[in-house]
């Protein structure tokens, strides 16, 4: 399931890059998407296997991945949105706090 989501996100980047002037960081962004995505898969599979309070790590990783995805859309695809900019500042700190407290 998680690999399928990574594939969909990658296709999203390719389709959007076709219609927008993407930056020179496009391939770096794709590589970063896959590296963080695979890291998130490892964290969530651990959280699922433990089935205790550490399962909240799943949500911290999801928030962190969502903030990075929004940053990638802004920087690489040059998509601008005031709401997205505000969401980054909600998702990133919460995700980091959860990951640090549960590590």
Residue, then its C-alpha position, 0 to 999 in steps of 0.5 A: x500500500x505504501x509503495x503504491x502511495x509513493x508511486x502515485x506521488x511520483x506520478x503526481x510530480x511528473x504530471x505537474x512538472x510537465x505542465x509547470x516550469x519545474x526547477x533543476x531540483x526535480x530529480x533530487x526531489x524524486x529521490x528525496x520523496x522515495x528515501x523519506x517514503x521508504x524510511x516512513x514505511x520502516x517506521x510505520x511497520x515497526x509501530x504496527x508490529x509493536x502495537x503499543x504507545x509507539x504506534x503514535x510514531x506512525x502519525x508523527x511520520x505522516x505529519x513530517x512526510x506531509x510537510x516535506x511533500x508540501x515543501x517539495x510542491x512549493x520548491x520544485x513545482x513552484x506551486x504557491x499557496x498561503x494555506x500550504x505555507x501555514x500547513x507546513x508550520x503545523x505539520x512539521x513541528x508536530x511531526x518532529x515532536x512526536x518522532x522525538x518523544x517516541x524515539 
